[in-house]
């Protein structure tokens, strides 16, 4: 499952890797390779292109690049 956070400083797409007994979620930031893989080798609409740039920017930021 994926979630999107919009809070400044942590905004981006995350994979839910664990849901604990108390209901808290453990999240892993989406990687740039995952973003590229989802949007590569197919035509994109304007909205999808914008989304891909936003998600890639967030992933690269989390990776420190």
C-alpha positions as CSV (number, residue, x, y, z in Angstrom):
1,X,0.0,0.0,0.0
2,X,1.2,3.5,-0.7
3,X,0.4,6.7,1.1
4,X,1.2,10.3,0.2
5,X,2.2,12.9,2.8
6,X,1.9,16.6,2.1
7,X,3.5,18.0,5.3
8,X,6.4,20.3,4.4
9,X,9.7,18.6,5.1
10,X,8.4,15.0,4.7
11,X,6.1,15.4,1.7
12,X,6.2,12.5,-0.8
13,X,5.0,9.0,-1.5
14,X,5.7,6.2,0.9
15,X,5.3,2.5,1.0
16,X,3.6,1.1,4.1
17,X,6.0,-1.7,5.2
18,X,4.3,-2.6,8.5
19,X,1.1,-1.8,10.5
20,X,1.8,-2.3,14.2
21,X,-0.7,-3.6,16.7
22,X,-1.3,-0.1,18.1
23,X,-2.3,1.1,14.6
24,X,0.8,3.0,13.8
25,X,2.3,2.6,10.3
26,X,6.0,2.1,9.4
27,X,6.7,3.9,6.2
28,X,9.5,3.7,3.6
29,X,10.1,6.5,1.2
30,X,9.5,5.7,-2.5
31,X,12.8,5.4,-4.4
32,X,13.7,7.2,-7.6
33,X,14.1,3.9,-9.4
34,X,10.6,2.9,-8.4
35,X,9.2,6.2,-9.7
36,X,11.0,5.9,-13.0
37,X,9.9,2.3,-13.4
38,X,6.2,3.3,-12.9
39,X,6.3,6.0,-15.6
40,X,8.9,4.6,-18.1
41,X,8.2,3.3,-21.6
42,X,4.7,4.6,-22.0
43,X,3.1,7.8,-23.1
44,X,2.1,10.2,-20.3
45,X,-0.7,12.7,-20.0
46,X,0.2,16.2,-18.9
47,X,-1.1,15.3,-15.4
48,X,0.9,12.1,-15.2
49,X,4.1,13.9,-16.4
50,X,3.6,16.5,-13.7
51,X,3.0,13.8,-11.1
52,X,6.1,11.9,-12.2
53,X,8.3,15.0,-11.8
54,X,6.9,15.7,-8.4
55,X,7.3,12.2,-7.2
56,X,10.8,11.9,-8.6
57,X,11.8,15.2,-7.0
58,X,10.6,13.9,-3.6
59,X,12.3,10.6,-4.0
60,X,15.6,12.2,-5.0
61,X,15.3,14.6,-2.0
62,X,14.9,11.6,0.4
63,X,17.9,9.9,-1.2
64,X,20.0,13.0,-0.7
65,X,20.5,13.6,-4.4
